Amino acid sequence: MAKEKTATTNLPPPTSHSTVEAIVSALSELETDLDGLYGRVDEMKKRIVAHSNEEIDKLRQQIVLLANEEAKKIVEKAKAEADAESADITKQAEKSLAGIKKNIDSSFDKAVDSIVKTVLGDNAPAAPAAKSETKPAARIKKYTAEGKPTG
């Protein structure tokens, strides 16, 4: 009998039915609490994602505004440079036009005299209208009805 007592003393003490039920009840409550925590964590995840998306949209709008402002600055600068270059080109064109008009005005009388003499058949060189050098008028070649030069 002594051996049986020592063997039974190593066993855990017998538990009552109410203790097992208390443990099962505690585990059930713990499981319910865990389920609630999982639900709250999922809700928090959804809130964080929604908040992150809102912040992303705000930042995207700010970036677009900044990019538009920068683009406007670049366009305005390019426009100003193009306007300045256009003004320079216009000045150069006006100078060239003034020079061309001056040349036309200075040689107009000579050209008219040369044309009149050529049309009238006068082969004498035109008298210079000014002290500038004059080139002899180009002679008009006459052709026969067959298209051959007359001489």
Secondary structure, DSSP 4 states (H G I P E B T S, - for coil): -HHHHHHHHTSPPPPPHHHHHHHHHHHHHHHHHHHHHHHHHHHHHHHHHHHHHHHHHHHHHHHHHHHHHHHHHHHHHHHHHHHHHHHHHHHHHHHHHHHHHHHHHHHHHHHHHHHHHHHHT--SPPPPSSSS--PPPPPPPPB-TTS-B--
